[in-house]
């Protein structure tokens, strides 16, 4: 399988509760993460993390699956059609 360019959007409901677990997962996939932007959204009492990734569909599934298993985390992703 070849790597494809894509993005991951993560909504963190309570960053104080989930930050360590999220950072642990992201560190494990760090070689495939090309950019990371985190924005606290105080008015909505949450945080948003956007990732630009370069990975296979299997790797993306592993990343999003592990993130989605963390309590208080919502995650969506997409990969480009071409490699």
HUDA-V813940 format. One record per pair of residues at least 6 apart in sequence whose ideal C-beta (glycine too) atoms are under 6 Angstrom apart, sorted by the first residue. I is the first residue (numbers start at 1). J is the second residue. D is the distance in Angstrom with one decimal. If there is no record, write none. Layout:
[[I;J;D] [I;J;D]]
This chain:
[[1;56;4.2] [2;83;4.1] [3;54;5.0] [3;55;5.5] [3;56;5.8] [4;79;4.4] [4;80;5.2] [4;83;5.4] [5;54;5.6] [5;80;4.8] [6;53;5.2] [6;78;5.5] [6;79;3.6] [7;52;5.7] [8;51;4.2] [8;53;6.0] [8;77;4.4] [9;50;5.7] [9;76;4.9] [10;49;4.2] [10;75;5.1] [11;46;5.9] [11;48;5.8] [11;74;4.3] [12;18;5.4] [12;47;4.4] [13;46;5.4] [13;72;3.9] [14;72;5.2] [15;47;4.7] [17;72;6.0] [18;70;5.6] [18;72;5.1] [18;73;5.9] [21;70;4.8] [25;66;4.7] [25;67;5.6] [29;63;5.0] [32;53;5.5] [32;54;5.7] [32;55;4.1] [33;51;5.4] [33;53;5.7] [34;52;4.6] [34;54;5.6] [35;52;4.0] [36;51;5.4] [37;50;4.8] [38;49;4.8] [39;48;4.9] [40;47;4.9] [60;77;5.8] [64;75;5.1] [64;77;5.1] [67;73;5.5] [67;75;4.6] [68;75;5.0]]
